[in-house]
Amino acid sequence: MSDISSEQGSKASILLIDDHPLLRKGVKQLIELDTDLEVVAEASNAHEGLAQALEHEPDLILLDLNMPEINGIETLKMLRDDGVSSRVVVFTVSDNEEDVVAALKAGADGYLLKDMEPEELLSNLNQAATGKMVISERLTTLLAQALQSKRTASKGPDISSLTPREKQIIKLIAAGLPNKLIARKLSITEGTVKVHVKHLLKKLNLRSRVEVAVWAVQEGLK
């Protein structure tokens, strides 16, 4: 059972934002098979999704990328601008490098492809609900290449600018640990971890925990 479920004695709540009703229905039926997950609301567009997110405050939002009028990236920005702190995982058919990078830069906590196996989707949703980063396996190489290009084009992040504590935290992020578990492991508060993460993201000029994890592996910090 997930950390959220075991600590709160309830299922991890999920909001589906996708303009295809048939897909929402299929994903909802799949999630109903998992005892640790529960769909609490659905939305077919950005404005509906924002309203449902503010009303239900779900643990996790599964967000389609290619929606009419307002796409998934803009929807994600709207959610964050309105203070929605739910974990957001982009769920899409697009394995385009620009889409992946744009989603992660906008603050997505994961990026999953719609052609994955049902069991794999449930496994990833459970991991995402407990605070771990999730990204479809075949996209990790693509993301690493994108970051490599970014670093080649500019001077790139300087490891020496990091404090010993920040390096410890980066290693734990790369291992997939959420802030709560990092705090427990380092015997510091979760708030302190959040401050460290904010500072190291700024120092490294990275926008998400997924980018940090990939960068850490490239630099041999894992």
C-alpha positions in Angstrom: 0.0 0.0 0.0 1.3 3.5 -0.8 2.6 5.9 1.9 -0.4 8.2 1.4 -2.9 5.3 1.8 -1.2 3.8 4.8 -0.7 7.1 6.6 -4.2 8.5 6.0 -6.1 5.2 5.8 -7.6 6.2 2.5 -7.0 5.9 -1.2 -4.9 8.3 -3.2 -7.3 10.6 -4.9 -6.9 11.3 -8.7 -8.4 13.9 -11.0 -8.5 13.1 -14.8 -8.2 16.0 -17.2 -8.7 14.7 -20.8 -10.9 15.8 -23.6 -11.7 12.3 -24.7 -14.6 10.8 -22.6 -13.9 7.3 -23.8 -10.3 7.4 -22.7 -11.3 8.9 -19.3 -13.8 6.1 -18.8 -11.2 3.4 -19.7 -8.6 4.9 -17.3 -11.2 5.3 -14.5 -12.3 1.6 -14.9 -8.6 0.6 -14.8 -7.9 2.7 -11.7 -11.0 1.1 -10.0 -9.1 -2.2 -10.0 -6.4 -0.8 -7.8 -7.2 -0.7 -4.0 -4.9 2.2 -3.4 -6.2 4.6 -6.0 -9.5 6.4 -6.6 -10.7 8.8 -9.3 -12.6 11.6 -7.5 -13.3 13.9 -10.4 -13.0 14.2 -14.2 -12.7 17.2 -16.5 -12.7 17.7 -20.3 -10.8 21.0 -20.5 -8.5 23.3 -18.7 -11.1 25.5 -17.0 -13.1 22.5 -15.8 -9.9 20.9 -14.6 -8.8 23.9 -12.6 -12.2 24.2 -10.9 -12.2 20.4 -10.0 -8.6 20.7 -8.8 -9.5 23.6 -6.4 -12.6 21.8 -5.2 -11.2 18.3 -4.6 -7.5 19.0 -3.9 -6.6 15.6 -5.3 -3.3 13.9 -4.5 -2.6 13.4 -8.2 -3.8 14.9 -11.5 -3.4 12.9 -14.7 -3.3 15.6 -17.4 -3.7 15.2 -21.2 -1.2 17.2 -23.3 -3.1 17.7 -26.6 -6.4 19.4 -25.7 -8.2 21.9 -27.9 -8.1 25.6 -27.0 -5.9 25.3 -23.9 -3.3 22.6 -24.1 -1.8 20.5 -21.2 1.3 22.7 -20.7 -0.8 25.9 -20.4 -3.3 24.0 -18.2 -0.4 23.0 -15.9 0.8 26.6 -15.7 -2.8 27.6 -14.8 -3.0 25.0 -12.0 0.4 26.1 -10.5 -0.5 29.8 -10.8 -3.7 29.2 -8.8 -1.8 27.4 -6.1 -2.8 23.8 -6.9 -0.1 21.7 -5.2 -1.3 18.3 -6.4 1.3 16.2 -8.2 0.7 16.5 -11.9 1.6 13.7 -14.4 1.2 14.4 -18.1 -0.5 11.5 -19.9 -0.1 11.7 -23.7 0.6 10.1 -27.0 3.4 12.5 -27.7 7.0 11.3 -27.3 8.3 14.5 -28.9 11.4 15.9 -27.2 10.1 19.5 -27.1 6.8 18.3 -25.4 8.6 16.3 -22.8 11.1 19.1 -21.9 8.3 21.8 -22.0 6.1 19.7 -19.6 9.0 19.2 -17.1 10.0 22.8 -17.2 6.4 23.8 -16.5 6.6 21.8 -13.3 5.2 18.4 -14.2 6.0 15.6 -11.8 6.0 12.9 -14.5 5.4 12.2 -18.2 3.7 8.9 -19.2 2.8 7.7 -22.7 -0.7 6.4 -23.4 0.5 3.3 -25.2 1.9 1.8 -22.0 0.6 -1.5 -20.6 -2.3 -1.1 -18.1 -0.3 -2.8 -15.3 2.6 -0.4 -15.9 0.2 2.6 -15.8 -1.1 1.5 -12.4 2.4 0.9 -11.1 3.5 4.4 -12.2 0.4 6.1 -10.7 1.0 4.4 -7.4 4.6 5.6 -7.4 3.5 9.1 -8.4 1.0 9.2 -5.6 3.7 8.5 -3.0 5.8 11.4 -4.3 8.1 9.7 -6.7 8.9 11.0 -10.2 7.6 8.9 -13.1 8.6 9.0 -16.7 8.1 6.4 -19.5 11.2 4.4 -19.8 11.9 5.1 -23.5 11.8 8.8 -22.8 14.7 8.9 -20.2 17.3 8.7 -22.9 15.6 11.4 -25.0 15.5 13.6 -21.9 19.1 13.0 -21.1 20.1 14.0 -24.6 18.0 17.1 -24.4 19.7 18.1 -21.2 23.1 17.3 -22.6 22.4 19.6 -25.6 21.3 22.3 -23.2 24.5 22.0 -21.2 26.7 22.0 -24.3 25.0 25.2 -25.6 25.7 27.0 -22.3 28.3 26.8 -19.6 26.0 24.4 -17.7 25.6 23.9 -13.9 28.6 23.9 -11.7 28.8 21.0 -9.2 31.2 23.0 -7.0 28.5 25.6 -6.3 26.5 23.0 -4.4 26.8 22.6 -0.6 27.4 19.1 0.8 23.8 19.0 2.0 22.5 19.9 -1.4 24.6 17.1 -2.9 23.0 14.6 -0.4 19.6 15.8 -1.3 20.3 15.5 -5.1 21.4 11.9 -4.6 18.1 11.1 -2.7 16.0 12.9 -5.4 17.8 10.8 -8.0 16.8 7.7 -6.0 13.2 8.8 -6.4 12.5 9.8 -2.8 9.9 12.4 -2.0 10.6 15.3 0.3 9.0 13.6 3.3 11.3 10.6 3.1 14.4 12.8 2.3 13.6 14.8 5.5 13.3 11.6 7.5 16.6 10.1 6.1 18.6 13.3 6.8 16.8 14.1 10.2 15.7 17.5 9.1 12.2 19.0 8.5 10.3 18.7 5.3 10.2 22.5 5.1 14.0 22.6 5.2 14.2 20.0 2.4 11.9 22.2 0.2 14.1 25.2 0.8 17.2 23.2 -0.2 15.5 21.9 -3.3 14.4 25.4 -4.3 18.0 26.7 -4.0 19.6 23.8 -5.8 17.1 24.1 -8.8 18.1 27.8 -9.1 21.8 27.0 -8.9 21.6 24.3 -11.5 19.2 26.3 -13.7 16.9 23.3 -13.8 13.1 23.4 -13.5 12.0 20.0 -12.1 13.0 17.1 -9.9 13.1 14.9 -13.0 15.7 17.1 -14.6 17.7 17.1 -11.4 17.6 13.3 -11.3 18.8 12.9 -14.9 21.5 15.5 -14.4 22.7 13.7 -11.2 23.0 10.4 -13.0 25.0 12.1 -15.8 27.3 13.7 -13.3 27.8 10.4 -11.4 26.1 11.7 -8.2 23.6 8.9 -7.9 
